[in-house]
Amino acid sequence: MIEINLSEEHIEKLKEFLNSQSFNDKIEKSELWKHESHLANVEFKKNGKIILKGSGGLYFRKINPIKKFVSEIKSKIYNYRNSLPIFPSYKNAFNQVMQCTKSRGELEYNFNLNCEHEIFKNYSLIKKNNPFTNFNFDYFETKHYYLFNILRSKINFDKINTILEIGGGSGHFPILIKNHHSNIKNYISVDLPEILIFNVIFMMHFFPNSKFCLPNQFENINDINIKNFDFVFLTPKQINLLSDNIVDLSINTSSFAEMNKKDILEYFDLVQKVTRKDGYFFNHNRVHKLPEPHSDDGGKIRGKLEANIFGDYPFVRENKLLIYDICRLSQYLKIDPMMVRLEKIIK
């Protein structure tokens, strides 16, 4: 549960979205997101206070130090009893990856080369530059700095104006990128409406003076100019309203693997359509994952689900591959491997 305070103006915009057709449209979901979206909830209290509840998509945390310490001890005990390796802390894992000087292959990312932007080479540095104020600096925050380092190793963000993110959860990436690259003019976020509302709220919290276009405002595309807004939020039913060649960088992290296959195909078509020539597509997902719900029902339907495999995604062969590598941070922190892929769009 997260508690946030917003202005009356922002709360009114949120309520209009929640009461709109855009929010209440029926959208086909994977079994995993049928479960997770059902848990999502937003409550409006007095004096601008909002209570956010949920699991998937709500990735910011506010936990007191005692509870956090107890949680870490429980995790280590669980790992020990289940004969699993005891993973290092996020801090140690990040430092080990960033301080590696091993020579890398052509398509493996390398943090030791000269880049257009500073690479955050240790945990102390990312904590010092932390834009996620008043929230825990934990796995999600560390992971996004690591992925940000990968992007900055290949991309000149001074030339990036518009970003599209598919399935961005709570919005760690726009917060991080916009704080370090204020030249970014437009950030477009696409997600299920029940999860998208979390992203909207956090953007309003971290960027209260920005201009926001919510899905219910986007319903009449002729009346809306994306360039007039800092943040544009869309539901999956609205993605075909986006014009061709308006995006400089498209991003998906950890959500393609949780979708139905037809939705994955639709999003890959979207990325190729809306990302300009010589723009970028960044993909960070599990090597192999069943889109099963995180509940007791998951085991009952597991045999009916088809796994999403990174190597089977409908990548466009003509695009120029810049990075294709195992996610080395996840190697330290998780049993299941993840892949990182960055490509330049060719048209």
Secondary structure, 3 states (H helix, E strand, C coil): CEEEECCHHHHHHHHHHHCCHHHHCCCCCCHHHHHHHHHCEEEECCCCEEEEECCCCCCCCCCCHHHHHHHHHHHHHHHHHCCCCCCCCHHHHHHHHHCCCCCCCCCCCCCCCCCCCCCCCCHHHHHHCCCCCCCCCCHHHHHHHHHHHHHHCCCCHHHCCEEEEECCCCCHHHHHHHHHCCCCCEEEEECCHHHHHHHHHHHHHHCCCCCEECCCCCCCHHHCCHHHCCEEEECHHHHHHCCCCCEEEEEEECCHHHCCHHHHHHHHHHHHHHEEEEEEEEEEEECEECCCCCCCCHHHHHHHCCCEEHHHCCCCCCCEEEEEEECHHHHHHCCCCEEEEEEECCC
